[in-house]
Amino acid sequence: MKTFTLTGIALALSLAVLVPVAQAQTPAAATAIDQDAIAALTRMGTYLRSLKAYQIDVAITDEDVLDDGQKIQSESHTNLLARMPNGIRVERSSDRVARLYLWDGKNASLLAQRMNYYATVPAPATVSELIDVLDEQYGIDLPLVDLFLWGAPDWTPAQIKGAMVVGPRRIGSINGGRS
């Protein structure tokens, strides 16, 4: 099984989370879409779909800007294991949320242990259908869902408002600082 760390996907994620960055820039820059960035997302998505199984482990920092300009940062950890074509396990944890999402191609399950909540529902057989059903019927946004969509045959970058190639970056440490 291939294992990707934050270093391996930092470029792709920095490309994907560009709407707030683009809006903070000038109006002309906000509409700029670097086709090299779109091509990188497409290549990454195509590569991930070529694997039979993979794992992605990420530390995420979200920043909310309040109306008065103050910023609030929150951190979370997400671990995704995918067994294609019909197996996903996603665990997300933070100070506020602890969720486990499971999908086996037949059923989708959610465990919210802190809330003492567990649910299982029948689910479609494909990842793209699962993403739609979870969002539309249950209001669930599966963590790291874009990794399953980028570069897919029906994927379109139309919703991306701005994109640029930032370059590879090492964030945090791997193996206690050794890579």
C-alpha positions as CSV (number, residue, x, y, z in Angstrom):
1,M,0.0,0.0,0.0
2,K,1.3,3.4,-0.9
3,T,1.5,5.9,2.0
4,F,1.5,9.6,1.3
5,T,2.4,12.2,4.0
6,L,1.6,15.8,4.1
7,T,4.9,16.5,2.3
8,G,3.7,14.4,-0.6
9,I,0.4,16.2,-1.0
10,A,1.2,19.7,0.3
11,L,1.5,21.0,-3.3
12,A,-1.9,19.6,-4.3
13,L,-3.7,20.7,-1.2
14,S,-2.1,24.2,-1.5
15,L,-3.5,24.4,-5.0
16,A,-6.9,23.3,-4.0
17,V,-7.5,25.7,-1.1
18,L,-7.0,28.8,-3.2
19,V,-10.4,30.5,-3.2
20,P,-9.7,32.5,0.1
21,V,-6.1,33.3,-1.1
22,A,-7.3,34.4,-4.5
23,Q,-10.1,36.6,-2.9
24,A,-7.5,38.3,-0.7
25,Q,-5.5,39.4,-3.8
26,T,-6.4,42.1,-6.3
27,P,-9.5,41.4,-8.4
28,A,-7.4,40.7,-11.5
29,A,-5.3,38.1,-9.6
30,A,-8.4,36.5,-8.2
31,T,-9.5,35.2,-11.6
32,A,-6.1,33.9,-12.6
33,I,-6.0,30.2,-13.1
34,D,-2.6,28.7,-13.8
35,Q,-3.1,25.8,-16.2
36,D,0.0,24.2,-14.7
37,A,-1.7,24.0,-11.4
38,I,-4.8,22.4,-12.9
39,A,-2.6,20.0,-14.8
40,A,-0.9,19.0,-11.5
41,L,-4.3,18.3,-9.9
42,T,-5.4,16.2,-12.8
43,R,-2.1,14.2,-12.8
44,M,-2.4,13.6,-9.1
45,G,-6.0,12.5,-9.3
46,T,-5.2,10.2,-12.2
47,Y,-2.3,8.7,-10.3
48,L,-4.3,8.1,-7.1
49,R,-7.0,6.3,-9.2
50,S,-4.3,4.0,-10.7
51,L,-3.4,2.7,-7.2
52,K,-5.2,-0.3,-5.7
53,A,-4.8,1.0,-2.2
54,Y,-3.2,4.0,-0.5
55,Q,-3.1,6.0,2.7
56,I,-2.9,9.7,3.3
57,D,-2.2,11.2,6.7
58,V,-2.6,15.0,7.0
59,A,-2.5,17.6,9.7
60,I,-4.8,20.5,8.7
61,T,-4.8,24.1,10.0
62,D,-8.0,26.0,9.2
63,E,-8.1,29.8,9.6
64,D,-11.4,31.7,10.1
65,V,-11.3,35.4,9.7
66,L,-13.9,37.2,11.8
67,D,-15.8,40.3,10.7
68,D,-13.6,42.4,12.9
69,G,-10.5,41.0,11.2
70,Q,-9.3,38.7,14.0
71,K,-8.2,35.3,13.0
72,I,-9.0,32.0,14.7
73,Q,-6.9,29.0,13.8
74,S,-7.9,25.4,14.5
75,E,-6.0,22.2,13.9
76,S,-7.2,18.7,13.0
77,H,-5.8,15.4,11.9
78,T,-7.2,13.3,9.1
79,N,-6.1,9.8,8.1
80,L,-7.6,8.3,4.9
81,L,-7.2,4.7,3.8
82,A,-8.6,3.8,0.4
83,R,-8.9,0.4,-1.2
84,M,-10.2,0.8,-4.7
85,P,-12.7,0.5,-6.1
86,N,-15.0,0.2,-3.0
87,G,-13.4,0.7,0.3
88,I,-12.7,3.9,2.3
89,R,-11.9,4.5,5.9
90,V,-11.5,8.1,7.0
91,E,-10.7,9.2,10.6
92,R,-10.9,12.9,11.5
93,S,-10.0,14.3,14.9
94,S,-9.6,17.7,16.5
95,D,-10.4,19.4,19.8
96,R,-14.0,19.7,18.6
97,V,-14.7,16.7,16.4
98,A,-13.9,13.0,16.3
99,R,-15.4,11.1,13.4
100,L,-14.9,7.8,11.7
101,Y,-16.3,7.2,8.2
102,L,-16.4,3.8,6.7
103,W,-17.6,2.6,3.2
104,D,-17.5,-0.9,1.8
105,G,-19.2,-0.4,-1.5
106,K,-22.6,-1.4,0.0
107,N,-23.0,0.6,3.2
108,A,-21.7,3.9,4.6
109,S,-21.2,4.2,8.4
110,L,-20.4,7.1,10.7
111,L,-19.1,6.9,14.2
112,A,-19.2,10.0,16.4
113,Q,-17.8,8.4,19.6
114,R,-17.9,11.6,21.7
115,M,-21.6,12.0,20.9
116,N,-22.2,8.3,21.4
117,Y,-23.6,8.2,17.9
118,Y,-23.4,5.5,15.2
119,A,-25.3,5.2,11.9
120,T,-25.2,2.9,8.9
121,V,-27.1,3.5,5.7
122,P,-27.2,1.7,2.3
123,A,-24.7,3.4,0.0
124,P,-24.0,3.4,-3.8
125,A,-21.3,1.3,-5.3
126,T,-19.0,4.2,-6.6
127,V,-17.0,6.8,-4.8
128,S,-18.5,9.7,-6.8
129,E,-22.0,8.5,-6.1
130,L,-21.2,8.1,-2.4
131,I,-19.9,11.7,-2.3
132,D,-23.1,13.0,-3.8
133,V,-25.4,10.9,-1.6
134,L,-23.6,11.8,1.7
135,D,-23.7,15.5,0.8
136,E,-27.2,15.8,-0.7
137,Q,-29.1,13.4,1.6
138,Y,-27.2,13.7,4.9
139,G,-25.2,16.9,4.7
140,I,-22.0,15.1,5.3
141,D,-18.8,16.4,3.6
142,L,-16.4,13.5,3.6
143,P,-12.9,14.8,4.5
144,L,-10.4,15.0,1.7
145,V,-13.1,14.2,-0.8
146,D,-11.5,16.2,-3.6
147,L,-8.7,13.6,-3.8
148,F,-11.3,11.3,-5.3
149,L,-12.6,13.9,-7.8
150,W,-9.6,15.6,-9.3
151,G,-8.7,14.3,-12.7
152,A,-11.7,11.9,-12.9
153,P,-13.2,11.6,-16.4
154,D,-16.2,13.8,-15.4
155,W,-14.1,16.3,-13.3
156,T,-14.2,19.9,-14.3
157,P,-12.1,22.7,-12.8
158,A,-14.9,25.1,-13.4
159,Q,-15.5,25.7,-9.6
160,I,-11.9,26.6,-9.0
161,K,-11.7,30.4,-8.7
162,G,-7.9,30.7,-8.7
163,A,-5.0,28.4,-8.9
164,M,-1.2,28.7,-8.9
165,V,1.8,26.5,-8.6
166,V,3.4,27.1,-5.2
167,G,6.0,24.4,-5.3
168,P,6.8,21.5,-3.0
169,R,7.0,22.3,0.7
170,R,7.9,20.2,3.7
171,I,5.5,21.0,6.5
172,G,6.1,19.5,9.9
173,S,8.4,16.5,10.3
174,I,8.3,13.0,9.1
175,N,9.7,10.2,11.4
176,G,10.8,12.6,14.1
177,G,12.4,15.0,11.6
178,R,14.1,12.4,9.5
179,S,12.6,11.6,6.1
